[in-house]
Every structure is written in structure tokens, then in C-alpha cells.
Amino acid sequence: MKKINEALQWQEATKLVQIGNHSDDQTGAVSTPIYLSTTYAHPELGKSTGYDYTRTANPTRQVVEQALAQLENGRCGFAVSSGMSAIQLVFELFPCGSRFLVSRDLYGGSYRYFDALTKKGFGYFTYFDTLDELEKAIGSETSAVFLETPTNPLMNELDIAKAAQLAKKHDALLIVDNTFLTPILQKPLTLGADIVVHSATKFLGGHNDLLAGAVITASDELGEKLAFALNTTGAVLSPFDSWLLIRGLKTLALRVTQQEKNARKLVSYLKQEALIKEVFYPERGSMISIKLISADQIPSFLSALELFTFAESLGGVESLVTYPTTQTHADIPKDLRESYGLTDDLLRLSIGIEAADDLIEDIQQALEKSAAR
Ligand SMILES: *Cc1c(COP(=O)(O)O)cnc(C)c1O
């Protein structure tokens, strides 16, 4: 654990691979030991080894929490049981009746949570599409701005530094969901955000085998508040899942770089493909949305795919295709969805690390089959 902190001069790829190495001085284990013990003996009354009970602190979880904090250039990191529990943990910071401004085009589960909070009278959520709209809506009564960039699934980028300036001016916190780009491509805290959240189920874990979330704070003060809230509410990541996340993070730089390379190749093909109406790509990362010529083609296109898997989620080594209308964004009312461009002819692609040419070929043959029907 110490070594990682001392090695700030290392490049990111190096730091990632070294997560957890030298974390156990007693045995020299290169792979972080999984500490399953939920409770820890006290040497004597009033003394502690630093570990008392696993909800409060666990040695395996601490390794990944320190790594997450460092990766996002933050002060404190928290590893929790899912992306949604990461978002829920952050909203523990605010009192009832708080006002929030939220980017409109975002993960359907976040919308569903904010809608549920609104319905039970916890807070007021107002949605914005652009930073001009944010600037008009923000005021001294705003507690926090929550945004996802690039937006999901329409891939518009929002300027985090500018949003941070607006939030600071009005004493509001800026919370950024950094799931899509990961700290390899975007570091919101460095751009002025106060809190970053992740669905670590996606790129950070990277293998479609782990449900996890992360929260990273820019300040110790916010970190202390969240540590209290997490110990109180308890959705911590289990020791085994913490180890899986460590294992995933070791290859994050490698994966994200290859996924982006593949995505760029795919985008060049998609943009000149006559059977695709529109391509949405923010020029970085490996998330692409496409609109087919007609929504009627969607069922046959999906069943014709041989390599891409039709499944929700994203960011793993396997390429996936998602239909937001019935999957990730089904909880956003149809009229609302369509009003900002999330129409039922849109598909979202998460590009993995397969050979790019195989991915292109798969899309091409599926498009041809669905068009011929
Ligand atoms: C998946 C996702 C979430 C929710 O994370 P879970 O790990 O599924 O709970 C939140 N935000 C974004 C952008 C996501 O893609």
C-alpha cells in the first residue's frame, strides 16, 4: 500500500499494474490477499490494528480504494456494491428538500432513482441539455449539479471545467459520472469537479463478471462525510469483489487504449455505410451509438449479429450491443426520450478488444441481412 503512494512519479499504466503488489509485507504476496475476516482482534482495550470490522475498513478493499483515489487524482476513494449504490451514497450528503440540476441524456437507472427521490419528496431535480441551460437554471438554492459526459446514449460532450466554474460560483457541488471515459481518458476532479462516481461494473472491472461502484472525492472533507455515510448505510464492496476489481484495474490502460483504437476503426466504417442513418461518437472512448434506416430493422439486425452480443452493459472486453429503448433507458417515458433524440431506431455499441475487422464484418453482414428482409 505504501509503495503505491510513494511512486507518484510512475506513469499511469505502471501504477495500475502495481496495484496491490507489496501490500502484504509479511508474505510478499504479489497479488493482494483476500481478507475475508469480518472482524479483527483488538490487542488490548482501546487499541486497534487499524481494522475493527469489515464494513468500516477491510484491507483488500482499502487497496482498491486507494488505487481508485489515485487514478482519479482525488483524496478519498470508496468501493461499493454497484454503480447505483455509488450514486445513492453521494445523495446521502444532502438534506431533504435539496435542489439538483442534472444532464438530461443520462443512464436510465440514474433517471429512475432521481424520479423515485422526487416522488417521495426528497428533492427537486431539474434537467438541462446544454451548459447554457445549466447557467440559466443554477442559483444559490442549487445544492449540486450531476452530469454524465459524454451523454448517454447520444454522446454529446459537456465541458466539465465550465460546469465546475458555474457550480463553484453558486456554491454547488459538481458530481460527474465518469463511467464512459474512465480516468484514462478524462479526469473530472482535475477539471474542477468535487465528486466522481463510476459504475465499476463497466470499464473499471472490464470483464462483465463484477458488479461494483466507486466514489472518489476531491477533498478530505467530502471524503470524511462519505466515509461516515458508507459506514452507516453499509453498501461496501465485498473482499472478493474488491480483489476482482483490483485484477480488472491492472489492465485498464491496455484495454481502454485498444477499445478506443477499435472504436475509431468501426466509426470510419459506420460513417460511410449506406445502411446506417446516423453515427454518434464523441471522438474518444469506445462507446458508439447508431441509428438504423428504420426501427423495423432492429429485431432482424440484432438476431443476425454473430460476434456482438445483444446485452445491456458496456465497457467489458467483449463487444456488446444494447437497445436503450427496451433496456438501459426503458424507465424514461417514451415522449420524454423522443423529445431529446433517443428514438427507437437507436442502438448503442460497446466496443471490446476483439480484432476490429471481425467486428466490422459482423455489423456489415447483419445490416445486409436485415435490409434484405
Ligand atoms: C451501468 C451504469 C450505472 C449503474 O451502475 P450499476 O453498476 O449497474 O449499478 C450508472 N451510470 C452509468 C453511466 C452506467 O452505465
The ligand as an ORCA input file, in Angstrom:
! r2SCAN-3c Opt
* xyz 0 1
  C     -24.402      0.945    -15.512
  C     -24.344      2.366    -15.164
  C     -24.702      2.831    -13.889
  C     -25.231      1.901    -12.830
  O     -24.234      1.001    -12.412
  P     -24.531     -0.479    -11.861
  O     -23.163     -0.994    -11.594
  O     -25.267     -1.217    -12.930
  O     -25.360     -0.311    -10.632
  C     -24.562      4.180    -13.630
  N     -24.112      5.045    -14.563
  C     -23.755      4.622    -15.802
  C     -23.259      5.601    -16.788
  C     -23.872      3.281    -16.142
  O     -23.543      2.883    -17.372
*
